[in-house]
């Protein structure tokens, strides 16, 4: 194929930027993993839950439309042994902060957190999954 006047090959579609939904999934996961006490995302049996768009997949995060402009975020996490209710609040606040910083605050709906497993610190460190 020869280049077109737009700078890419004829017939090749330009790469589309990720949707707001996929951006929220990525930002939410990064924010959650930055909170002390969170060990990793949990994708469960059959690698679900996950947010999938084209060839992109964000495991452990399910982002769904709740109305015309907002998306609910469901995080499925594995934690170390810590008080879970305060951890959930810290994760929720971190996700809200990250969405605001990323220009997605208006798109963020409710943030639900499910703790799928709790692992002892030594177990997390031994498997290379330190918080």
Secondary structure, 3 states (H helix, E strand, C coil): CCECCCCCECCCCCCCCCCHHHHHHHHHHHHHHCCCCEEEECCCHHHCCEEEECCEEEECEEEEECCCCCEEEEEEEEEECCCHHHHHHHHHHHHHHHHHHCCCHHHEEEEEEEEEEEECHHHHHHCCCCC
